[in-house]
Amino acid sequence: MSHFGLAGQRVHIMLDKITKDSTLTEICKRPGAREILAKYHCPCLHCPMASLEMGSLKIGEICQMYNLDIDNLLKELNKD
């Protein structure tokens, strides 16, 4: 992910790779992540109970429960 520094130079910011063990809390801190999760129909974004468990819900478990495409979801979430 690139951002521009104070003097206008491009600064590369390295974010930790999202894996199947990443929690929704970790993932949702990334810019654009909520939109990508919504694209894959992740129901947890709108579930009132999930909001209480975001720190313990792992994306791999969610994908398994709801038959979501974990491989392509992770590829898209990890794009720079």
Helices and strands as residue ranges (DSSP letters): E 2-4, E 10-12, H 24-28, H 33-39, G 43-46, H 50-53, H 59-66, H 70-77
